[in-house]
Amino acid sequence: MRAQLAAVDLADTAHRRRERGDVPGWVLITLMTAGLVAVLWTVAEDQLQALFRRAMDSVSR
């Protein structure tokens, strides 16, 4: 009985390790996305503000 419980516990622990996910991959994706947003905002700030103003004006009319 103890051997069976130990085997189940070992299998459960291994399953949890596999399900942990790729944390460094998610961190990299998040940082790259933040970098892209910062670059796009820097390059196109005036155009984005004008686009937002036009959109808000068209909704408020």
Number of C-alpha atoms within 10 A of each C-alpha: 6 7 8 9 10 11 12 12 12 11 12 12 12 11 11 10 10 10 9 8 10 9 9 9 10 11 11 11 12 12 12 12 12 12 12 12 12 12 12 12 14 10 11 10 13 11 11 13 12 11 12 12 12 12 11 11 10 9 8 7 5
